[in-house]
Amino acid sequence: MTAAFARELGLQVRYQSAYLEETWTRRGDLLLKSGHVNITLGQRIGDRTASPLQFSMTIDFLPPEELRNLKTIEVRESLIVAMFMNNRSVEALVQGRLDDAYAWAREAVRADPWFLAAQNTLGVVYLRRGALAQANTVFEYVLAADPEDTRALSNLAEVATREGRDDRAARLRARLAQLEPEPPLHFYNLGLAAMQREDFRAARDLFAKEAARGDAAADVHYWLGVAYYRLGDIGRAARELSRAAEASASRSERDLYSAKLDWLRAHHAR
């Protein structure tokens, strides 16, 4: 929307993709990876009276001090459009609206066929629909472009399993294990298992290990906070709930973790 308004004003617009630690979240049985983009507005198109550096402003939700050291690469507008449509497709997938998910993923692929994440999302929609032949074709296409795309490889293995091709599925998963010995949220999933068996010390250590891998998602901090709480460490529990609220991807999620933090403080005030 910012770019659209800027173009109407005749301003130059550049899109950037940022290099950040990968952030993974789980929604049901979907594993989601988050990216980060921003835009820079420049002088009016055709304005020859000012140097290109005289007016430049980057629009981002990150604080200015973090932007100064942020490494970015300029990307084409078609990729930004495809990213937006892919995000909408994923939102529909999470809500179980497969028809909408298909429509958004299809248009994302049309907007930028080289955006492999959208291709992968389209394949997941086919997989959810039970259209295994189409899903197989899409994941094979992604892997032809990037043989080390672990999400497409994992999804292709799932296709093989559903087709009853167990030997192929085993080969694909062996390849996946070579590329990704510790997949996204590996320690997080082990931590959840530890919580279920009430081994809170093990859970704490596993969630902390997941959080240390990079830019941890909100639910990693939340469960680390729960583990601390069950161990009686209220101070660290509150700190992790605060981090969960800060890392939330939506206002509703942030409100949820903030409410839990308020409850914790109210019931354990000194």
Secondary structure, DSSP 8 states (H G I E B T S, - for coil): -HHHHHHHTTEEEEEEEE----EEEEETTEEEEE--EEEEEEEETT--SS-TTTS-EEE-SS-HHHHTT--EEEE-HHHHHHHHHHHHHHHHHHTT-HHHHHHHHHHHHHH-TT-HHHHHHHHHHHHHHT-HHHHHHHHHHHHHH-TT-HHHHHHHHHHHHHTT-HHHHHHHHHHHHHH-SS-TTHHHHHHHHHHHTT-HHHHHHHHHHHHTTSS--HHHHHHHHHHHHHTT-HHHHHHHHHHHHHT-SSHHHHHHHHHHHHHHHHHS--
